[in-house]
Amino acid sequence: MAKTLIPTFNGGNISRNELFKVWLEKGRDFSQVEVEMKRRCVQSKSHGEKEVCWSRRQLEMDGRYDKNEVDTLIANATRTGRFMDDPNFPGNEKLRQYFLVLETSREKRNTFEEEQNLRSTTRTSADEALALLTSGVFTEDAALELEEICVSTAQRYAAAAYDDGLTEDTLRALASLACWGKHQQNVERDFHRWMPYAHGSRLTTHSTVIEVYDPDTASVQQKEIPILLASDVLHSLWSRQSDKLWDVCVGVTSEKTSAFWTAAQHDWASAHPVVKPSGFDSFCKVKWFTDGAQFNTNHELLIWMWSSTLSSKNWSTKFPFAAIPMRYLPSKMLRTKANRAVVQAISWDCKSLLEGRFPHTDQFGNALTGDRALKAGDLICGGWRAAFESWTGDWKERSLSHEFVKRNYQSMRICDQCEAIKPFAKTPAALLPLVFSNFSLDAPWTKTIRNHATYLQETPPSNLTPWLEVPGFDIARVRWDSAHTILLGAGKDLAAAFLVDLALRQH
């Protein structure tokens, strides 16, 4: 029975997610879903119709209703008091006019007939519901394309499905959130607690130690913070053995990685650890990102994230590595120490990714214990390995994460990669030709771009970026985040000029 009604869920302009919601709301009764879909179709055609006030004669002359149907419409309008008598001949039924919305009347009549015709269709069982889910209409890959719904709505749908007999582990876990929905304000909290164990991934966090300011004691203390290792996330994604999930989140193939590293070795990656005689067609390229993010009023987090630059959804697929509330880091000194501690863990994790195997010791050189000791030496994700490709961030984060003390957006030397300057009142005249606003191709600052070796020579050891410990890091790979620099930066000012240029070119 279910297979014959499955086409109902494939047609029209209504999304699969909307059909699935209707299916749950209608108690998993396929007949009710079909009636609802036909009702919506008719309703969309009658949308915008105005109410008319017609006499019996006008209804009979319209031609769309026979005599019995006209009698039914008039009887219904009379019973509900939706009519108007002629003021000169009150009570004369021939001159009486009736308020009708004709299309809605037909819609209700059609819906009633369809309900009568489909009454013989029995309510779907749990087995038939599973047949729908396994029929190809709602697959795991299709789920990635469904519309987003809030967590509380997902909990209610899951609870309804569980009450109807579906007892899958994931469904039961969603239904049981917030004490089976009794405390809706706690649904999202419970959902985040459950997510690390969804689909059997069993992701667990590692930890590192940072110095934080404790407002209760007004003192600086050491605090252990959780970190989610990139190696653990990649291992979990690989263990799922889903081509769609791997493409969305990682997206690497031997052809893509080989083409990228072949080109990179002739440019910035000549000294990168992946450039070996054995080849590099099994190396994912990982981009790191650091930024502050405000989640609630007066509550900002400093976040370290990473992504695979070859994933098909690179803009929307980033994985958190660490997050620290900024209220714990009120000074630049504490922020710098926290950044060094987190980057130390990133460097240790990147070394494991480069080898493609889980480590035997932690970032401090201590032997691992527990579950991490048991999987030490195991492959992280089959034969795949991963290597540092770049770091991105806005101008503020560049100066803080890499300790560009005298070369940042607030200094005279505005650029950390060349000698371009932002002139002030006391700027020496000899430096004025290096002004950053000179955009000509032969601008003097274009001849002062420094490489990694120059950076190491010119920078005091105490101000060297902690990212130097990450295998494959090069100062040229400190990139600008296009979302901040272009979309929220110069792009807003240049967009109008580009439109003018394009319009002129059209002429």
C-alpha positions in Angstrom: 0.0 0.0 0.0 2.7 2.4 0.9 4.5 2.1 -2.4 1.4 3.0 -4.3 1.1 6.2 -2.4 4.8 7.2 -2.4 4.4 9.2 -5.7 2.2 11.6 -3.6 5.5 12.7 -1.9 7.4 13.4 -5.2 5.2 15.8 -7.1 4.4 19.5 -7.2 6.2 22.5 -6.0 6.1 21.4 -2.4 9.5 20.4 -0.8 10.1 16.9 0.5 10.6 18.3 4.0 7.1 20.0 3.9 5.5 16.7 2.7 7.3 14.8 5.5 6.0 17.3 8.0 2.4 17.0 6.7 2.8 13.2 6.9 3.7 13.4 10.6 1.0 16.0 11.4 -1.6 13.9 9.8 -0.8 10.9 12.0 1.1 9.0 9.2 -2.2 8.5 7.3 -1.4 8.6 3.6 -5.0 9.3 2.7 -5.1 12.4 4.8 -1.8 13.6 3.2 -3.2 13.1 -0.2 -6.4 15.1 0.7 -4.3 17.8 2.2 -2.1 18.1 -0.9 -5.2 18.3 -3.2 -6.8 20.9 -0.8 -3.7 23.1 -1.0 -3.6 22.8 -4.8 -7.2 23.9 -5.1 -6.7 26.6 -2.4 -3.7 28.0 -4.3 -5.9 28.4 -7.4 -8.7 30.1 -5.4 -6.3 32.4 -3.5 -7.3 36.0 -3.9 -11.0 35.3 -4.9 -13.4 37.9 -3.6 -16.7 37.2 -1.9 -19.7 37.6 -4.2 -23.3 38.4 -3.5 -25.5 36.6 -6.0 -29.2 35.8 -6.4 -30.6 32.3 -7.2 -31.1 33.4 -10.8 -27.4 34.6 -11.2 -26.2 31.2 -9.8 -28.3 29.3 -12.2 -27.2 31.4 -15.2 -23.5 31.1 -14.2 -23.5 27.6 -15.6 -20.9 26.0 -13.3 -23.5 24.4 -10.9 -26.5 22.3 -11.7 -29.9 22.8 -10.0 -29.2 20.5 -7.0 -25.8 22.2 -6.3 -27.4 25.6 -6.4 -30.1 24.4 -3.9 -27.3 23.1 -1.7 -25.4 26.4 -1.8 -28.5 28.4 -1.0 -29.5 26.1 1.8 -26.1 26.4 3.4 -26.1 30.2 3.1 -29.6 30.4 4.5 -28.7 28.1 7.4 -25.7 30.2 8.4 -27.5 33.6 7.8 -25.2 34.6 5.0 -27.9 36.3 2.8 -29.5 39.7 2.2 -33.2 40.3 1.6 -34.5 42.8 -1.0 -35.5 45.9 1.1 -38.7 46.4 -0.9 -39.8 42.7 -0.8 -38.4 41.2 2.4 -38.8 37.4 2.6 -39.1 37.0 -1.2 -36.5 34.2 -1.8 -36.4 34.8 -5.6 -35.0 38.3 -4.9 -32.7 37.3 -2.0 -29.0 37.5 -2.6 -26.4 35.1 -1.0 -22.8 35.7 0.1 -20.6 33.1 -1.5 -16.9 32.5 -2.2 -17.5 30.2 -5.1 -14.0 28.6 -5.4 -13.9 27.9 -1.6 -17.3 26.3 -1.8 -16.1 24.0 -4.5 -12.9 23.3 -2.6 -14.9 22.1 0.5 -17.1 20.0 -1.7 -14.2 18.3 -3.5 -12.4 17.7 -0.2 -15.4 16.1 1.3 -15.8 13.8 -1.8 -12.1 12.9 -1.7 -12.4 12.0 2.0 -15.3 9.7 1.2 -13.5 8.1 -1.7 -10.3 7.5 0.3 -11.9 6.2 3.5 -11.2 2.7 2.5 -7.4 3.4 2.7 -6.3 2.1 6.1 -3.9 4.0 8.4 -0.3 3.3 7.7 1.7 0.9 10.0 5.2 1.3 11.2 6.4 -1.1 8.6 4.8 0.9 5.8 6.3 4.1 7.2 9.7 2.5 7.1 8.9 1.5 3.5 8.5 5.2 2.7 11.8 6.1 4.4 13.6 3.4 2.6 12.0 3.9 -0.8 14.4 6.6 -1.9 12.2 9.5 -1.2 13.9 10.3 2.1 17.5 9.1 2.0 20.5 10.1 3.9 21.9 12.0 1.0 18.6 13.8 0.4 18.5 14.8 4.1 21.4 17.1 3.4 19.2 19.0 1.0 16.2 19.4 3.2 15.1 22.7 4.7 16.3 23.6 8.1 13.9 23.4 11.1 14.5 24.4 14.7 15.5 21.9 17.3 12.2 22.1 19.3 10.2 21.4 16.1 12.4 18.4 15.3 11.8 17.1 18.9 8.0 17.3 18.4 8.1 15.5 15.1 10.3 12.8 16.5 8.0 12.4 19.5 5.0 12.0 17.2 6.8 9.4 15.1 7.9 7.5 18.2 4.3 7.5 19.6 3.2 5.9 16.2 5.6 3.0 16.6 8.9 4.1 15.1 11.6 3.1 17.6 14.9 3.8 15.9 17.7 4.9 18.3 18.2 8.3 16.7 14.5 9.0 16.6 14.1 8.0 20.2 17.0 10.1 21.2 15.5 13.2 19.6 12.0 12.5 21.0 13.4 12.2 24.6 15.1 15.6 24.6 14.1 17.9 27.4 12.3 15.2 29.3 10.3 14.1 26.3 9.4 17.7 25.5 8.0 18.7 28.9 10.6 21.4 29.2 10.9 23.0 25.8 13.3 25.6 27.0 15.9 22.9 27.5 15.6 21.2 24.1 18.5 22.9 22.5 20.8 22.3 25.5 20.0 18.6 25.6 20.4 18.4 21.8 24.0 19.7 22.0 24.8 17.3 24.7 23.5 14.4 22.6 25.1 15.5 19.3 28.6 14.2 20.0 27.2 10.7 20.2 24.8 11.0 17.1 25.1 8.2 14.5 27.6 6.4 16.7 30.4 8.9 16.1 31.4 9.0 19.8 33.4 12.2 19.3 35.3 13.1 22.5 37.3 16.2 23.3 40.9 16.5 24.3 42.1 19.3 26.5 44.8 21.9 27.0 45.7 24.3 29.8 45.6 28.1 29.6 45.9 31.0 32.0 42.6 32.9 32.5 41.3 35.7 34.7 38.9 34.5 37.4 36.5 37.4 38.1 35.3 35.7 41.3 38.8 35.7 42.9 40.1 38.6 40.8 43.2 36.6 40.0 44.9 34.7 37.1 44.5 31.0 37.3 45.2 28.0 35.1 42.2 26.4 33.5 41.7 23.3 31.5 39.7 23.8 28.3 38.3 21.2 25.9 39.5 21.1 22.3 38.0 19.0 19.4 40.9 17.6 17.4 40.8 17.8 13.7 42.1 14.2 13.5 39.1 13.0 15.5 36.6 14.8 13.3 38.3 13.4 10.1 38.3 9.9 11.6 34.6 10.2 12.4 33.7 11.4 8.9 35.8 8.7 7.3 34.2 6.0 9.5 30.7 7.0 8.2 31.7 5.7 4.8 29.2 8.1 3.1 30.4 9.5 -0.2 28.0 12.5 0.1 29.1 13.4 3.6 32.8 13.1 2.6 32.3 15.3 -0.4 30.4 18.0 1.6 32.8 18.1 4.5 36.2 17.1 3.0 35.8 16.7 -0.7 39.3 15.3 -1.5 40.2 13.0 -4.3 43.6 11.8 -5.5 43.2 13.9 -8.7 42.3 17.1 -6.8 45.1 16.9 -4.2 47.8 15.9 -6.7 46.9 18.8 -9.0 47.0 21.3 -6.1 50.3 20.2 -4.5 52.0 19.9 -7.9 51.2 23.5 -8.5 52.0 24.6 -5.0 55.5 23.0 -4.9 56.6 25.4 -7.7 55.3 28.4 -5.7 55.1 28.6 -1.9 55.3 24.9 -1.0 58.7 24.1 -2.2 59.8 23.4 1.4 56.5 21.9 2.6 56.7 18.5 4.3 54.3 17.0 1.8 56.8 17.5 -1.1 58.4 14.1 -1.0 59.6 11.7 -3.7 56.7 9.3 -2.8 54.1 11.8 -4.1 51.3 13.7 -2.4 48.1 12.5 -3.9 46.7 11.4 -0.5 47.1 14.8 1.3 44.0 16.8 2.2 44.7 20.5 2.5 43.4 22.2 5.7 42.8 25.9 6.1 42.7 27.4 9.6 40.6 30.3 10.7 40.6 32.4 13.9 38.1 35.1 14.9 35.9 36.5 17.7 32.2 35.8 17.6 29.5 37.3 19.7 26.7 34.7 20.5 24.8 36.7 23.1 24.9 40.3 24.3 28.2 41.0 26.0 29.3 37.4 25.5 32.0 37.0 22.9 34.0 33.9 22.2 37.5 33.6 20.6 37.2 30.6 18.2 39.7 28.5 16.3 38.3 26.6 13.3 39.4 24.6 10.3 38.0 23.4 7.0 39.0 21.4 4.0 39.5 23.8 1.1 38.4 21.1 -1.4 35.0 20.4 0.2 32.0 21.1 -2.0 30.5 23.4 0.7 33.7 25.1 1.8 32.0 28.4 2.8 29.5 26.7 5.1 31.5 23.7 6.4 33.9 24.7 9.2 34.7 22.6 12.2 35.5 24.2 15.6 38.8 23.3 17.3 38.6 25.5 20.4 36.5 28.3 21.9 37.3 30.5 24.9 35.0 33.2 26.4 36.7 36.6 26.0 35.7 37.5 29.6 38.5 35.1 30.7 41.0 37.0 28.5 40.6 40.7 29.4 44.2 41.6 28.6 46.4 41.2 25.5 48.9 39.3 27.5 46.4 36.6 28.5 45.0 36.5 25.0 48.5 35.9 23.6 49.2 33.1 26.1 45.9 31.5 25.3 46.6 31.7 21.5 50.1 30.1 22.0 48.6 27.2 24.1 45.9 26.5 21.5 48.3 26.7 18.6 50.6 24.3 20.4 47.7 21.8 20.4 47.0 22.6 16.7 50.7 22.0 15.8 50.6 18.6 17.6 47.4 17.6 15.9 48.7 18.7 12.5 51.8 16.5 12.9 49.5 13.5 13.5 47.5 14.5 10.4 50.7 14.7 8.4 51.6 11.2 9.4 48.1 9.9 9.0 48.1 8.1 12.3 47.0 8.8 15.8 49.8 9.9 18.2 51.3 8.1 21.2 51.9 11.2 23.3 50.0 14.4 23.9 51.1 18.0 23.0 53.2 18.1 26.2 55.1 14.9 25.4 53.2 12.8 28.0 52.1 9.3 27.2 48.4 9.1 26.3 46.1 7.0 28.4 42.6 5.5 28.1 40.9 5.2 24.7 43.5 7.5 23.1 46.3 5.1 24.1 44.4 2.2 22.6 44.1 3.8 19.1 47.6 5.2 19.1 49.3 4.3 15.8 46.0 3.5 14.0 45.2 5.2 10.7 43.1 8.3 11.1 41.1 8.1 7.9 42.2 5.1 5.8 45.2 6.1 3.8 44.3 9.8 3.7 46.5 12.4 5.4 46.2 16.1 5.9 48.5 19.1 5.8 48.5 22.8 6.6 47.5 25.0 3.6 46.8 28.4 5.0 45.5 30.6 7.8 42.9 33.2 7.4 41.4 36.0 9.5 40.5 39.7 9.5 43.0 42.5 10.0 42.6 42.6 13.7 43.0 38.9 14.1 46.1 38.8 11.9 48.0 41.2 14.2 46.8 39.4 17.4 47.2 35.8 16.3 50.6 36.3 14.7 51.9 39.0 16.9 52.5 41.6 14.2 53.4 44.2 16.8 54.8 46.9 14.5 53.2 45.9 11.3 49.4 46.0 11.5 46.3 48.0 10.5 46.8 50.5 13.3 50.5 51.2 12.8 52.4 53.3 10.3 53.6 50.1 8.6 50.1 49.0 7.7 51.0 45.7 6.0 52.6 42.7 7.6 53.9 41.4 4.2 55.5 44.5 2.7 56.8 48.0 3.5 53.6 49.9 2.6 52.8 52.7 5.1 49.9 54.7 6.3 51.3 58.2 6.7 51.0 60.2 9.9 52.1 63.7 10.8 55.5 62.6 11.9 56.2 60.1 9.1 59.6 60.7 7.5 59.5 62.1 4.1 61.7 59.3 2.7 58.9 56.8 3.4 56.0 58.8 1.8 56.5 57.1 -1.6 55.6 53.8 0.0 52.0 55.0 0.8 49.6 52.1 0.6 47.0 54.0 -1.4 49.2 54.0 -4.5 47.5 51.2 -6.5 49.6 51.6 -9.7 51.3 48.4 -11.0 54.8 49.9 -10.4 54.0 51.3 -6.9 57.2 51.3 -4.8 55.7 49.1 -2.1 55.2 46.3 -4.6 59.0 45.8 -4.7 59.2 45.4 -0.9 57.1 42.2 -0.4 59.0 40.0 2.0 59.4 36.2 2.0 59.5 33.8 4.9 63.3 34.0 5.3 63.1 37.8 5.5 60.3 37.6 8.1 62.5 35.4 10.3 65.4 37.7 10.0 63.5 41.0 10.8 61.3 39.8 13.6 62.5 39.6 17.2 62.3 36.0 18.6 59.8 37.1 21.2 57.4 38.3 18.5 57.6 35.3 16.1 54.2 33.8 15.4 53.5 30.5 17.3 52.2 29.1 14.0 55.8 28.5 13.0 55.5 25.2 14.9 52.8 24.0 12.5 54.4 21.8 9.8 54.3 23.5 6.4 53.6 27.0 7.8 54.9 29.9 5.7 54.4 33.6 6.4 53.1 34.0 2.8 50.2 31.6 3.7 48.8 34.1 6.3 45.9 35.0 4.0 43.1 37.5 4.1 39.6 36.3 4.9 37.6 37.4 1.9 34.3 37.5 4.0 35.8 40.3 6.1 38.2 42.0 3.7 35.9 42.0 0.6 32.3 41.4 1.5 32.4 43.5 4.7 35.3 45.6 3.7 36.5 47.2 0.5 33.8 45.4 -1.5 31.0 47.6 -0.1 32.9 50.7 -1.3 34.0 49.3 -4.7 30.7 47.6 -5.7 29.1 50.9 -7.0 32.3 51.8 -9.0 32.3 48.3 -10.6 28.7 48.7 -11.6 29.4 52.0 -13.2 32.4 50.5 -15.1 30.3 47.6 -16.3 27.5 49.9 -17.5 30.0 52.0 -19.4 31.5 48.9 -21.0 28.1 47.9 -22.2 27.8 51.1 -24.1 
